[in-house]
Amino acid sequence: MAFVTRTVFLDLDGTLVDSAPGILGTLEESFDELGLTWPGEAIGTSLLGPPLYESLPPIVGEEASAQVLTVYRRRYFEHGLLKSTPYPGVEELLAGLAAAGARVALATSKAEPSARRIIENQGWTELFETITGDTVDAQRPTKAAVVGEAVRRLGGASPDAVMVGDRLHDVVGSRAHGIACLGAGWGYGEPGELIGAGAAVVYATPGELRDALLG
């Protein structure tokens, strides 16, 4: 089996797992607990990608966002994150990368403790050399900051390293470190979003990505 690149950075939400039911469901629960009106169609999968503390305030305001996110973080860690389900073909992709000897790193804007718990729940922990996310106090607010920390933990990345993600933030964040981004076309990105941001190529399924990486 031919291996194309030695270092692969992977996004989580919308790339490895469909986390929308857990995230959006927990958000609605949080609005209900606080007695706040649910914004309805204003909140959907387009919200996912950047940290919620950035994407939610333009919709409901800073004050309501602060209240909602305090409740959300508690509820999401308790049960919401467990509703994340792998996309078809992701298990085979990860197994193939492991068998090929790739250095695989998770780089997600989700808070790192939640990301670690999702990966652990799927039984994937041993497949990743590092699992990197935002800090609980939002010290890595951009994808560039997350990718940079993942690169640091790896002690550097091979010149042919790639990032795989489903939103423009993945493209921009990896580019900041000279890393090309392969688009996960099955995720939460809007039509044309990844190509418009400069993704090297967009794959329709995890299987197509696996074939491209592993030959």
Summary of the structure (lengths in Angstrom):
residues: 215
radius of gyration: 16.7
end to end distance: 6.4
largest distance: 55.6
contacts: 741
relative contact order: 0.19
helix: 50%
strand: 16%
